[in-house]
Amino acid sequence: MKRLLSIAVAASLLAACLPAPARAAYEEPAQAKQAVRKGAASAGDSMRERMALYEKISVITGVPWQRLAAIDQYERSISKARPGDRPPLGEYVGVFVEEEQWVGALNPNTTDQSPLSIQWFNGIGKDGDGNGLVERTSDADLLYSIVSKITQYGVSDDDFAIGLWEYYHNGRAVKRITQFTQIYSAFNQLDLFEHAFPVPVGSDYSYRSTWGTGRSWEATGSMRARIYSPTTAYRSAARATALLK
């Protein structure tokens, strides 16, 4: 015990006597580890808050949380690509809505928070947390508003795809959100950054050769399914994983 105490005292004295640059180098690894731990805890808290919000809005709207997470992730990806045009609004979600779209194009009050007047001016903003206000900086209001707009045609697969197209007017947006939904549904968890590989286990693919099932369209009931070559499956998976980060 005395020996351990002596070693601890000697280490403290040595650190105190070191020149400033050397002392900084001595302390830096501990500070870096502490920063990593804080970052990991913060990320975990963010995941939990987002998941709680998805589940809450899912109960209100009847939309599976995987679709809500997919929409939020797509919005987050766009904001990362264009940070100057899409500054953060909420604390946890990545949804961005322009002021004019939020309160209504003809609304003279660009900071309007009244549900009735925003509805009158055909804005998409809605009260998602039940506090009587439509706040553009509220995570619940942002997510509830955009989901309500997208699901105005219904919540079936086809209606959801139509709603995405009508909101974004972008085929790539529909495709990405559909892919994200499939990934979240396959793993049934929000955090996919540790051991997730977004290609279904039952898929018929092989990385050893680019010659496999050719690209083609095949009718399956009312929908048309595309069959991809093996390499395309891997590339699509890699793209989707990158966008989820």
N, C-alpha and C positions, 0 to 999 in steps of 0.2 A: 504494500500500500504506500509506504514511504517512497519507494522507488518510483512508482507511478506519479505521485505528487511532485517529486523532484523533476521528472521529465516534463510534466505539464508546465511547471514554473519556468524551466529552462527554455521551453518552446515559446512561451509568452515573452520572456526577456529578449530572445533572439529576434522575434518579430518586431519588437519595439526598437531594437537597435539597428535594424536593417535600413539602408537608404530608402528614400521615398519610392523610386522606381522598383526596387527589389521587393519592398513591402507590398506594393500594389500587385506585383506578380504573385506574391505569396497568398494574398487575400482573394485574388481574382477567381480562382477555381471555385471557392466556397460561394462567392457571390453569384457566379454563373449557375451553379447548381440550385441555389435558392430561387433565382429568376426562372429557371426551367420548371421548378416545382410550382411556383406561383402561376406560370403560364399554363401548365397542365391543369391546375385546379380551376383556373378561370375558364379554360376551354370546356372542362367538364360541367361547370356551372351553366355555361351558355347552352350546352347540349340539353341539359335537364330543363332549363327554362323554355327552350324552343319546343321540346317534346311535350311539355305540359301545355303549352299554348296550342300545338297542333291537335292534341287530344280534346282540348276544350272546344276549339272551333269545329272539330269533327263532329262532336255531339250536337252542336247547334245547327250545323248545315247538312249533316248526313253524308259528308264527303270523307272517305277514308283518309287517315292521317298521312298515308304514303303519298297521296296526291298533293296534299297541302305542303308537305316537305319538298316535293318535286318542284312545285311552283316557286316556293321560297328559294330553293337552291338555284333555279334558273335565274330568278331576279338577282340573287346575290352574285352569280357569275357575270351577268351583264354589268352590274355596278362595279365589279372589280376591273372589267375591261374598259369602262368609261367613268372613272371616278369623278372627273370634272363635271360631267353632265348629270350625274346621279349621286349626290351627296347622301350619306346615311340619314334616314329619318327615324326609324325605330331603334331600340336598344339591342334587340336580339334578331329580329327578322331582317331580311335583305330587300323587302318589297319597297319599290319606289313608285310614287304616283305624282304626276305634275299637279301644281296648285289648281290650274284651270280645270283639269280633269276631275280633281277631287271635289271642288265646290260647285262646278258647273261653269260652262263657257261664258254665259251671260250674267253670272253672279257678280255684282259690283263689289262684294266683300270677299276678297281673296283669302281672308283668314276666318271665314265663316265656320262655326262649329255647331250650328243648329241643324239637327236631323231634318226638320221640316223644310227649312229654306233650301238646304242642299238638295233635297229630293225635288223641290219645286223647280230648281234650276237644272235638274237632270245631272247632278254630280254623282260620282260613284261612291263618295264617302259615306260610311255607315258606322253606327255605334256598335262595336263588337264586344265591349267590356261592360255594357249596361250602366255607365255612369251618366247617361243623358247627353253626352257631348260626342261630337265627331271630330276626333283629334288626329291630325296627320302625322303626329309623332308617337302615337300609341301603337304598339305592336299588335294588339288585339284588333284595333280598328282597321289598321292597314291590311292585315291578312284576311279578316272577315270581309272587308269591302271588295278586294280583288277576287276572292273566291266566289262571293255572291254574284259578281258581274260575270265571271266565267261560267258559272253553273246556272245561269238564267234559262238555258235551254233544257236543263235536266242533268242528272248525274250518271246516266248510263255511259258506257265506253264511247259510243258514237257521239252522244250529246256533249260529253266532256271535250272530245276532240274538236267538235264544232265550236264550242265556247272558247277554246284556246285560240282557234283560228280567228274568230271574230274579235277577240281582244288584242291579239298580237299582230294579226295579218302577216304572219311569217310562218312558212312551212317548217323551217328549221326549229323554231320555238316549239311547235307542236311535237316534233320528233324528239327533241331533247327532253321535254317534260315527260313524255311518254316513256322514254328510256329510264329517266330517273325514277319514275313511279315503279317500273318493273324491277329495278335494282333494289329499291327500298322494300318492295313487297317480297322479293326473293330472300332477303336477309332479315327482314322484320326488325330492323334496328336502325337508329339514326346515325350512329358512329360507324362508318365503314372504312376507317383508315388503318386498321390494324391487320386484319386477315381476310379482307374481302377481295374476291376476284370475280368481277361481274359478268361471267359467262355461265349460264345454267349448267349444272352438273350433267344433266341428261342430253346435252347438245351433242350432235355428231360432228366433231371437228378434229383436225389434226394439224399441228404446226409443222410437221416434217415435210409437207409438200403443199405448194400453193394450188395444186390440181386436185380438186375435189368436186363437191356439188356446185354446179354452175349457178350463176345468178339468174333467177327467173321469178315470174309471178305465178301464183297458184291460187285458184279460187277456193275459199273455205267458208261456205255459207254465204252470209251477206258481206263478209269482209274479204279482202285480198291480202294474202300473206306473201312476203318476199323471202325467198330462200337465198342465203348468203354463202359465198365460198368460205372455207376455213380461215383464210388470212383476213378476210373482211370482218369475221366475227371477232378476231383478236384485236384488230385495229379499232373497231367500234367500242370494244370493252376498254381499251386503253384510253380512248378519247373520253368516254363517259367517266372513267375514274379521275382523269385530270380535271374535268369540269366540276366534279363533286368536291374538289379540294378548295 
